[in-house]
Each structure stands twice: as C-alpha cells, then as structure tokens.
Amino acid sequence: MPGRVILFGATGYTGQLTAHALADGAYGANGTSGTSETSGAGGAAENPVASVLLAGRNEARVRALAEQLGFDWGVADVSEPHSIRALLNRGDVLVSTVGPFNRWGNAAVRAAIDAGAHYLDSTGEGRFIREVFEVYGAQANGAGCGLVTAFGYDWVPGNLAGALALAEAGEAGTRVRIGYFVTGGPMGPNALSGGTRASAAGVLLDRAFAFRGGRLIDERPGRRVHRFELRPGKRGSSLSVGSSEHLALPRVYPALEEVDVYLGWFGPATRPFQALSGGLSALTRSAGAKRRMEALIARVEKGSSGGPDAVARGRGGSLVLAQALSAAGAQLSSVRLEGINGYDFTARILAWGARAAAAGGLQGTGALGPVDAFGLDSLRTGCEQAGIRRTQ
C-alpha cells in the first residue's frame, strides 16, 4: 500500500496550488475519489493512490482547505519541530513548501530524516540546496529515505533538459549549458509571489556556486552573463546562478567537467542586476553586514503575501534551453522545453513526484537530483503531465 503524502505549508501560496494539484490527481484507477471523510489532526484516509494530509500552522485555515478538498489535516509549525515529526511515519512522503528555505527549511528536512520519510520541496535557493546535498544527504542515506530538494520550476526543467542533451551528445559531451526564460512578457514584481521575492532577495546576499573543472566552486550570483538564441533572430541575456543542476547532473553523467546554469528573467535589466549582485557581494563580505542585510530583508519581505492569480499565471509561460558541448566548446546537441507558468508547474510536478515517491518510485536514498531520483524517462513523462514538454 502506498505511503501517505504530507503537504507542509499547505495554506501558503505554493502550498495551496500544490494541494489543489494533489486533489486533481488523487483518484484511483476506477476514476472515483480515493479519499475518505476527513478524520482531523493526525488522521489517515485510505486511498488507492496515496492518502494526503495537509499541514500548516493555522488550524482554522488548514482545516478549511482540507475539508474543501477531502483530505486529512494536521497542525505543524517550524518553530516547533516536534509538531512536524509527529505527523510522519516511515515510508511517508513529506512535501515542504515553507519558504524562504534558508530561513525556515531545515526543520522539515530533519523531521523527515528522523522519521525515515521521503522528502521533496519547492526551494530554488542555492545555499539550502547545497546543504541538503552536502549535510543532510548522508543522514538520509543512513535513515533509508530520499531527499529531493528543489523539485519545482526551480530546478527540475533544467535538470531534464540538460540530461536529455547530454544523453544525446554521448561520451563526447563534457559540458552543459542551461538557460531559464519566461514567455508572455517581462518578469515584473507582480509576477512573483511574496515567498519568491523573499527567497530571491536572500539569494542575492549569498555566495553562489558552479561546477567547473570537474568540481564544485564558489562564486557570486550573476558573475557571468550569457546570451541564448531564443528563436531565429532573437537572443536573450541571462545571469549565472547556483542551482541543483551543478550538484545533480555530474552524479548521472560522471564525464561532466562543466555545468553552467543561467536565469534569463530580467531582459534589458540583466546587466544592472549583475552590477547589483556585485555591489551586494562587496557589501556583505563581513558576517555582520550580511546579518544586518538579512534582517532588513526579513522585515520587508515576510514571505507569505500571496502571488499572481490564475489569470496572471495564464499570461506567462516557460522556456528552458540546454546545450551539450564538447571539451573544445563545440555544440553536440540541444534541447528546448516549453510550457506553463512556473508556479503552476511547481505545484503539478510536486504533486506528481509526491505520488510517485509514495508508490515506491524513488530510485535511491540520500540526497537525489530529479533524474537519479525518478529516472530520465519517468521524469520526462512527469514534466509533460505537469505542463512542460520538449518542443525541439
């Protein structure tokens, strides 16, 4: 019988989208609902796919959402880590959407490891991703559970595109270059949720990283700019970022010597953002200055302030490009993925991944990237079902 799916942070912006995505897919093979009546905190509904429990810190809000969707519910708060652990059993799947993760993410990871539960999250924050791989991965391996961090728009499509390009390039592919872009207009402040703004502000203060010369190195965010061909006659600028591809793809393709990942959200503002990143990097070299800046960001961006509605999300889309290169820099293969808005994709791929993990679909333990977690073919199918597919 499948394990349960526990969605922590269910009443936040990304959490609610994910809860609805889980509800949309929570049906058995006969097409009937797989959930039973809500049984209250700590209850467990029987589901031929996987029973779902929604968790959050506000009892009234999480109970109302759970009753609306026909799920179980529980109360948990990062300030009381035992409350998260109390919801989990071995073999469950904990999905965390509680961000910014650099600020609030650790309690859920630790609870999952302690319980022997699998774990997925929606972070895009490089520092937290690296901590999951370098600190928590060994602990999870010992506990017999898998940790799949950054399993959303940040950074699943790039892992998929990069892996497809490298698979087609063969042994000669020792470098991969990946770019994330939006379609449907520029990425303005109103296109971002409060959690994304808080996370992005924190990322600008952190050291980033890249995989170069066959090893992970530190570098500041936005250190490099690259221009991708978006379509014939149209190029787009992008900034280098630290992401899960740097940590995950070399595990699947050991011949890799270089992984470059770029974010192309800023259009004409790419160079100003690069300058801003450089200035902040200089300002925050001392630990004291960085702490003061982080405290200021925490006061300005609370993280739980909603996000774009369905109409706004429907106006935008996603474009992810990947190029596999030889050691000499010759392009050997290229992949183009296109699809829906990143928030909708994040909710759907989290729901897909949680259901797959609950059914025993994880292919390993410890810290896992999207490809080694589910396998390339399965991940491609999951992304297609979640709304992003290969177009070239």
C-alpha positions as CSV (number, residue, x, y, z in Angstrom):
1,M,0.0,0.0,0.0
2,P,1.4,3.5,-0.8
3,G,2.7,5.7,1.9
4,R,0.9,8.9,2.8
5,V,1.7,12.3,1.4
6,I,2.0,15.1,4.0
7,L,2.0,18.6,2.5
8,F,3.6,21.0,4.9
9,G,2.9,24.7,4.3
10,A,-0.4,23.8,2.6
11,T,-2.1,27.2,3.3
12,G,0.7,29.3,1.7
13,Y,0.7,30.4,-1.9
14,T,2.6,27.5,-3.4
15,G,1.2,25.1,-0.8
16,Q,-2.4,25.8,-1.9
17,L,-1.6,25.4,-5.5
18,T,0.1,22.1,-4.7
19,A,-2.9,20.9,-2.5
20,H,-5.2,21.5,-5.5
21,A,-2.8,19.7,-7.8
22,L,-2.8,16.7,-5.4
23,A,-6.6,16.8,-5.3
24,D,-6.8,16.9,-9.1
25,G,-4.8,13.7,-9.3
26,A,-6.0,11.9,-6.2
27,Y,-8.2,9.3,-8.0
28,G,-8.0,5.6,-8.2
29,A,-7.9,3.6,-11.4
30,N,-11.7,3.4,-11.5
31,G,-11.9,7.2,-11.6
32,T,-13.6,7.6,-8.2
33,S,-12.2,9.7,-5.4
34,G,-9.6,7.9,-3.3
35,T,-10.1,9.8,-0.1
36,S,-12.3,9.1,2.8
37,E,-14.0,11.5,5.2
38,T,-11.7,14.0,6.9
39,S,-10.7,12.5,10.2
40,G,-9.0,15.5,11.9
41,A,-5.4,16.1,13.0
42,G,-3.3,13.0,12.6
43,G,-6.0,11.0,10.9
44,A,-5.2,8.9,7.8
45,A,-7.6,8.4,5.0
46,E,-7.5,5.2,2.9
47,N,-6.6,6.0,-0.7
48,P,-5.7,3.5,-3.5
49,V,-3.2,6.1,-4.8
50,A,-1.9,7.7,-1.6
51,S,-3.7,9.4,1.3
52,V,-3.0,13.1,1.7
53,L,-2.7,15.1,4.9
54,L,-2.4,18.9,4.7
55,A,-0.4,20.6,7.4
56,G,0.1,24.2,8.4
57,R,0.4,26.4,11.5
58,N,-3.1,28.0,11.3
59,E,-5.6,25.3,12.4
60,A,-8.7,27.1,11.0
61,R,-7.1,27.7,7.6
62,V,-5.6,24.2,7.1
63,R,-8.8,22.5,8.3
64,A,-10.9,24.5,5.9
65,L,-8.7,23.7,3.0
66,A,-8.6,20.1,3.9
67,E,-12.3,19.8,4.2
68,Q,-12.8,21.6,0.9
69,L,-10.5,19.1,-0.9
70,G,-11.4,16.0,1.0
71,F,-8.1,15.5,2.7
72,D,-6.9,14.9,6.3
73,W,-5.3,17.7,8.2
74,G,-2.8,18.5,10.9
75,V,-1.2,21.4,12.6
76,A,2.6,21.9,12.4
77,D,5.0,24.9,12.7
78,V,8.7,25.3,12.0
79,S,9.1,27.0,15.4
80,E,8.0,23.6,17.0
81,P,9.9,21.0,15.0
82,H,8.4,18.1,17.1
83,S,5.0,19.1,15.6
84,I,6.2,18.2,12.1
85,R,7.8,15.0,13.3
86,A,4.6,14.0,15.0
87,L,2.8,13.9,11.6
88,L,5.3,11.5,10.0
89,N,5.7,7.7,9.8
90,R,8.4,5.7,8.0
91,G,7.6,5.5,4.3
92,D,5.5,8.7,4.2
93,V,6.4,11.5,1.8
94,L,6.8,15.0,3.3
95,V,6.4,17.8,0.7
96,S,7.6,21.2,2.1
97,T,6.6,24.5,0.5
98,V,7.6,26.5,3.6
99,G,10.0,29.2,2.4
100,P,12.2,31.1,2.3
101,F,14.0,27.8,2.9
102,N,17.3,29.4,4.1
103,R,15.2,30.8,6.9
104,W,12.7,28.1,7.7
105,G,13.5,25.0,5.7
106,N,15.7,22.9,8.0
107,A,13.1,21.7,10.5
108,A,11.1,19.8,7.8
109,V,14.2,18.0,6.4
110,R,15.3,17.0,9.9
111,A,11.8,15.7,10.7
112,A,11.7,13.6,7.5
113,I,15.1,12.0,8.2
114,D,14.2,11.3,11.8
115,A,11.0,9.6,10.7
116,G,12.6,7.7,7.7
117,A,10.2,9.6,5.5
118,H,11.0,10.7,1.9
119,Y,11.1,14.4,1.3
120,L,10.5,16.9,-1.6
121,D,10.5,20.7,-1.5
122,S,9.9,23.7,-3.7
123,T,13.0,25.7,-2.9
124,G,15.1,27.5,-5.5
125,E,17.7,28.7,-3.0
126,G,21.2,27.6,-3.7
127,R,22.5,27.6,-0.2
128,F,19.7,25.4,1.0
129,I,20.0,23.0,-1.9
130,R,23.7,22.6,-1.2
131,E,23.1,22.0,2.4
132,V,20.6,19.2,1.6
133,F,23.2,17.5,-0.7
134,E,26.3,18.1,1.5
135,V,24.9,17.9,5.0
136,Y,21.6,16.0,5.1
137,G,22.2,13.6,2.3
138,A,24.4,11.2,4.2
139,Q,22.0,11.3,7.2
140,A,19.1,10.4,4.9
141,N,21.0,7.6,3.3
142,G,21.6,6.1,6.7
143,A,17.9,6.5,7.5
144,G,16.9,4.8,4.3
145,C,14.9,7.8,2.8
146,G,15.3,10.0,-0.2
147,L,15.6,13.8,-0.2
148,V,14.6,15.5,-3.5
149,T,15.2,19.2,-3.0
150,A,14.3,22.0,-5.5
151,F,11.7,19.8,-7.1
152,G,9.8,22.6,-8.8
153,Y,10.2,25.0,-11.6
154,D,13.5,25.7,-9.8
155,W,15.2,23.5,-11.0
156,V,13.5,20.4,-12.5
157,P,13.1,21.5,-16.1
158,G,16.8,22.4,-16.5
159,N,17.8,19.0,-15.0
160,L,15.6,17.3,-17.5
161,A,16.8,19.4,-20.5
162,G,20.4,19.1,-19.5
163,A,20.1,15.3,-19.1
164,L,18.4,14.9,-22.4
165,A,21.0,17.0,-24.2
166,L,23.9,15.0,-22.5
167,A,22.3,11.7,-23.3
168,E,22.1,12.6,-27.0
169,A,25.6,14.0,-27.0
170,G,27.1,10.8,-25.8
171,E,30.6,10.4,-24.3
172,A,31.9,13.5,-26.0
173,G,29.6,15.7,-24.0
174,T,31.6,17.1,-21.1
175,R,29.9,20.5,-20.7
176,V,26.3,21.5,-20.5
177,R,24.8,25.0,-20.6
178,I,21.2,25.6,-19.4
179,G,19.0,28.7,-19.5
180,Y,15.7,29.5,-18.0
181,F,13.4,32.1,-19.6
182,V,9.8,33.3,-19.3
183,T,7.4,33.8,-22.2
184,G,4.4,36.1,-22.4
185,G,6.1,39.4,-21.3
186,P,8.9,40.5,-18.9
187,M,9.1,39.2,-15.4
188,G,7.9,42.1,-13.2
189,P,7.5,42.2,-9.4
190,N,3.8,41.5,-9.6
191,A,4.5,38.2,-11.4
192,L,6.3,36.9,-8.3
193,S,4.9,35.6,-5.1
194,G,5.9,37.0,-1.7
195,G,7.9,33.9,-1.0
196,T,9.7,34.1,-4.3
197,R,10.7,37.7,-3.7
198,A,11.9,36.9,-0.2
199,S,13.9,33.9,-1.5
200,A,15.4,35.9,-4.4
201,A,16.4,38.8,-2.1
202,G,18.2,36.3,0.2
203,V,19.9,34.6,-2.8
204,L,21.5,37.9,-3.9
205,L,23.3,38.1,-0.5
206,D,24.6,34.5,-0.6
207,R,27.6,33.1,-2.3
208,A,26.6,31.0,-5.3
209,F,28.4,28.1,-6.9
210,A,29.1,26.4,-10.2
211,F,30.5,23.1,-11.4
212,R,33.7,23.9,-13.3
213,G,36.9,21.8,-13.9
214,G,35.1,18.7,-12.6
215,R,34.4,20.2,-9.1
216,L,32.0,22.5,-7.3
217,I,33.4,26.0,-6.8
218,D,32.1,29.1,-5.0
219,E,31.3,32.2,-6.9
220,R,28.9,35.2,-6.5
221,P,25.5,35.2,-8.1
222,G,25.4,36.7,-11.6
223,R,29.1,36.5,-12.1
224,R,28.7,35.6,-15.7
225,V,26.3,36.7,-18.5
226,H,25.3,34.5,-21.5
227,R,23.1,35.3,-24.5
228,F,21.0,32.4,-25.7
229,E,19.2,32.2,-29.0
230,L,15.5,32.1,-28.0
231,R,14.3,31.8,-31.6
232,P,15.8,32.7,-35.0
233,G,16.9,36.3,-34.9
234,K,16.0,36.7,-31.2
235,R,18.6,36.4,-28.4
236,G,18.1,36.8,-24.7
237,S,20.6,37.7,-21.9
238,S,20.9,35.7,-18.7
239,L,22.8,35.6,-15.4
240,S,24.6,32.7,-13.9
241,V,23.0,31.1,-10.9
242,G,23.8,28.4,-8.3
243,S,21.2,25.6,-8.8
244,S,20.6,21.9,-8.3
245,E,21.9,21.1,-11.8
246,H,25.5,21.7,-10.6
247,L,25.2,19.1,-7.9
248,A,22.8,16.6,-9.6
249,L,23.9,16.2,-13.2
250,P,27.5,15.3,-12.6
251,R,26.2,12.3,-10.5
252,V,24.3,11.0,-13.5
253,Y,27.0,11.9,-16.1
254,P,30.4,11.4,-14.5
255,A,32.3,12.7,-17.6
256,L,30.9,16.2,-17.0
257,E,33.6,18.8,-16.4
258,E,31.4,22.0,-16.5
259,V,27.8,22.8,-15.7
260,D,26.6,26.4,-16.4
261,V,23.1,27.5,-15.4
262,Y,21.6,30.9,-16.3
263,L,18.5,32.8,-15.4
264,G,17.0,34.9,-18.2
265,W,14.1,36.6,-16.4
266,F,15.4,40.1,-16.4
267,G,15.7,41.1,-20.1
268,P,17.3,44.5,-20.6
269,A,17.9,44.7,-16.8
270,T,20.3,41.8,-16.9
271,R,23.4,43.9,-16.7
272,P,22.0,46.2,-14.0
273,F,21.2,43.1,-12.0
274,Q,24.7,41.8,-12.5
275,A,26.0,45.1,-11.1
276,L,23.6,45.0,-8.2
277,S,24.8,41.4,-7.4
278,G,28.4,42.6,-7.5
279,G,27.7,45.5,-5.2
280,L,25.8,43.4,-2.7
281,S,28.6,40.8,-2.7
282,A,31.1,43.5,-1.8
283,L,28.8,45.0,0.9
284,T,28.2,41.6,2.6
285,R,31.7,40.3,2.8
286,S,31.6,40.7,6.6
287,A,29.3,38.4,8.5
288,G,27.9,41.3,10.5
289,A,26.9,43.3,7.4
290,K,25.3,40.2,5.9
291,R,23.3,39.5,9.0
292,R,22.1,43.1,9.0
293,M,21.0,42.9,5.4
294,E,19.2,39.6,6.0
295,A,17.4,41.1,9.0
296,L,16.3,44.0,6.8
297,I,15.0,41.6,4.1
298,A,13.1,39.6,6.7
299,R,11.3,42.8,7.8
300,V,10.5,43.9,4.3
301,E,9.6,40.6,2.7
302,K,7.7,38.3,5.0
303,G,7.3,35.5,2.5
304,S,3.6,34.7,2.9
305,S,1.9,37.5,1.0
306,G,0.3,35.7,-1.9
307,G,1.1,35.7,-5.6
308,P,-0.2,36.0,-9.1
309,D,-3.8,34.7,-9.6
310,A,-4.8,32.2,-12.3
311,V,-5.4,34.9,-14.9
312,A,-1.9,36.4,-14.4
313,R,-0.3,33.0,-14.4
314,G,-2.1,32.1,-17.6
315,R,-0.5,35.1,-19.4
316,G,3.0,33.7,-18.9
317,G,4.9,30.6,-19.8
318,S,8.2,28.8,-19.5
319,L,11.1,28.3,-21.9
320,V,14.1,26.2,-20.9
321,L,17.1,25.6,-23.2
322,A,20.0,23.2,-22.8
323,Q,23.1,22.7,-24.9
324,A,25.6,19.8,-24.6
325,L,29.1,20.8,-25.6
326,S,32.4,19.1,-26.2
327,A,35.6,19.9,-24.2
328,A,36.5,22.2,-27.1
329,G,33.2,24.1,-26.9
330,A,31.5,22.6,-30.0
331,Q,27.8,22.2,-29.6
332,L,26.8,18.5,-29.9
333,S,23.1,18.6,-29.1
334,S,20.4,21.0,-27.9
335,V,17.0,20.7,-26.2
336,R,14.2,23.1,-26.0
337,L,11.4,22.8,-23.4
338,E,8.3,24.9,-23.3
339,G,5.2,25.0,-21.2
340,I,3.1,26.7,-18.5
341,N,3.8,29.3,-15.8
342,G,6.4,28.2,-13.3
343,Y,4.1,28.3,-10.3
344,D,1.5,26.0,-11.9
345,F,4.3,23.7,-13.0
346,T,5.8,23.6,-9.5
347,A,2.5,22.6,-7.9
348,R,1.9,19.9,-10.5
349,I,5.4,18.4,-10.5
350,L,5.4,18.4,-6.7
351,A,2.1,16.5,-6.8
352,W,3.4,14.1,-9.4
353,G,6.7,13.5,-7.5
354,A,4.9,13.0,-4.2
355,R,2.6,10.4,-5.6
356,A,5.4,8.6,-7.4
357,A,7.6,8.6,-4.3
358,A,4.6,7.3,-2.1
359,A,4.2,4.5,-4.6
360,G,7.8,3.4,-4.3
361,G,9.1,5.3,-7.3
362,L,12.3,6.8,-5.8
363,Q,15.3,5.0,-7.2
364,G,17.7,5.7,-4.3
365,T,18.2,7.1,-0.9
366,G,20.1,10.1,0.4
367,A,20.1,13.5,-1.5
368,L,18.9,12.9,-5.0
369,G,18.6,15.1,-8.1
370,P,15.4,14.8,-10.3
371,V,17.0,12.4,-12.8
372,D,18.6,10.0,-10.3
373,A,15.5,10.2,-8.1
374,F,13.0,9.0,-10.7
375,G,14.9,8.1,-13.9
376,L,15.1,10.1,-17.1
377,D,12.2,8.6,-18.9
378,S,9.9,8.8,-15.9
379,L,10.9,12.4,-15.2
380,R,10.2,13.4,-18.8
381,T,6.7,11.9,-18.5
382,G,6.1,13.6,-15.2
383,C,7.2,17.0,-16.6
384,E,4.9,16.5,-19.6
385,Q,2.0,15.7,-17.3
386,A,2.9,18.8,-15.2
387,G,2.8,21.1,-18.2
388,I,6.4,21.4,-19.7
389,R,7.4,19.3,-22.6
390,R,10.1,19.1,-25.2
391,T,9.5,21.1,-28.4
392,Q,12.9,20.6,-30.1
